Amino acid sequence: MTVVTDDTLPMTPRAMRDEMIVFGVMAVLLALVPLSGIYPFFVMQALCFALLACAFNLLVGYGGLLSFGHAMFLGTAGYVSAHALKVWGLPPELGILVGTAAAAALGVVTGYVSIRRQGIYFSMITLALSQLLYFIYLQVPFTHGEDGIQGIPQGHMFGFLDLSKSTVLYYVVLGGFLGGFLLIYRSINSPFGEVLKSIRENEQRAISLGYKTEQYKLLAYILSGTLAGFAGSLKVFVAQNASLTDVHWSMSGEIVLMTLVGGLGTVFGPVVGAFVIIAMQQYLAGFGQWVTVIQGVIFVTCVLTFRRGIVGEIAHYFRRSL
C-alpha cells in the first residue's frame, strides 16, 4: 500500500512545537465542550473512535501494515470490560484494565500469525481472524449473541468519580483519549517510530542496516491493538452496551474510512476523520440507508481530490507556503 505523506523528512523542532501547540488548542477546545451546549454523547463517541483511528493509523500510516481486522480489538475489549463490570462486579478502572489487557493478549496471538505476511496477504489474514472472532462471539454464552451485553453499570471510578454523571464521564473519556493520543505521538517521534517509518519506506534496506523488522512490526501491531482495545473499553461506558456491531467487518471498514478521510500518516488526521464520520452518522441519521451512500461519495471525493486527506492536504499546503 502506498502512503502519501510528507513525514519521510526529519521532524524539525519547529514542526514538533507547532504540533504541540495544535494539541494544546485541541485539548482546550475539547475541555470546553460541556460548557458549549454541544451534545456530550456525540463528542464522547467521537473521542473513542478518534483514539481507535489514531491507533490504526500508527500501524498503517507509520508501519505500512494495512489491517482489515482492527474491529476485533475494539469488540474484544468491549465484551471483556462489559462482562467484568456487569458479572464480576469490578470497578470501572479494573474493567478498563481487564478489557485492554484482553486486547493486548489478542494482539500478541494474532500478531504472531499475521505479521509473517506482507501486503494484501497480511490484510486478508487480519480480516479472516476478525471474522473468525465474530462468529465465535456470536455463539459463546457470555456475549449473549445478537442481543449483546446490555445495561452495563457505569459505577464510580477510583471510588469517587461518578460515571453516571455525563460531565464526569466526559472528562474521564477525554482524559483517556488525550493520554492515548500522547502515547501514540511519543511512539511516532521516538527511535522506534523512526525505524517503523524506514520499514514502511524500504523494508529491505532496514534489514540491511541490521534491524529485526518483524519484531518492530509485531510490537507496532500489539501497541496498535492494545490502544484500540483501550478505546473499546472506554466506549462501553459511553454506549452502556457491547454488541456484535463492534466486531463486524464493517466496523473495520469505518476505521479505514476515518483514517483516510482525515489523513493517513498524519498525527491529527484520524481525529478529524473520526469526528467527520461520526457527525455524519449522528446528524444524517434521518436519511436512513442513504448515510452509507453519502459516506461513500465523500470517501471517493477525498481519494480523488484530497489524496493526503483533510489534514494531510492542509499540512502540505502550509509546507509549500513556507
Steps between C-alpha positions, in 0.01 A plus 500: 500500500632842406482760774486860379662702777774752561632352824792329326690821570661535843276661761637846574473668843273762344266233362483326838431832670219573254346157558509547877330839460228335291468228763460763774232683301319172435513405869364839610217492245402148601513594869252783435243273330281451813471879528413553133164324485623235253342158554765323715407146390594585141841638601573208735417253226716694254791505749487121537507452124767769462729306734417182309586667168826640645597149614423364153698786342804405709499161329415592141614863476839451663557125471349446156287207624138520384278304736143415404429347841553773758136468608594180684702700753220752549236229543709264715591770750138617505364153573758422767456837674121473487507147644746601772286798601160332490572141605821517699410833660841657444541878541531707180878541511553122528237436234691722258830337597365146447350590162820670383707202617274265303557709187876495563497120536297472181756724329783267603321188372368641173821696444714187500265348242458798266826696519688236302316608186517829312272716287158369411575163661544669839174691447306186407633306800393775740156508337468121529602505867253779572215310334597184689465690828170648382348151460651386830343795682171425326494154659666521843257551791665794678446739206124423483519461123310755293356663813842601630575604857252772600454723804867519596545681834720808482593506868751720680853518365766498773212506747404865456447577129131437430492395136121513491538879483554596138750778576718274715485223239590747228818616672600139575460410132683819400786417737522149354505637146768762572716245683474251214565772243816615679625142524455458125663836432798410718534162327498663157769752595732252666780280360240223482278720282790592272579133445132435422505772235816356347337157484197652332715675239748220428495187717790334320725799569397494868592131516836575339565756777458226758146564622281199582202633311256226602551585866434869437188426296372258765554758774318764294215256439467415869517865607240595239269217606541584869407866447208396279385278787537789743267701276255208501503485880428873525219466245322251728439774757368737234263261322433277808492193279730267309370349178603313187502828307839582648651173374345498153718551190307818418640661816853433372395671177382805692835521677680500165256764372559729798877480459502560126253788513696677774846430363700179499840532666414831670479556874163678516341360184329200662346729765348726235388202292330336799310817587392544136368143466331489842341841437361370171354195671356712779349788306411322175325208670168622359614397151504134605707276273596802289757590769717216369467633145595852615802360685603315184477818292710693752754218512535488120525880486776503762694226323478673162535862613678495837747213469659592832168537683362817660784562745763368262402746227491792745845410637639458148364842398667676794830319439501619141419856611795518739 
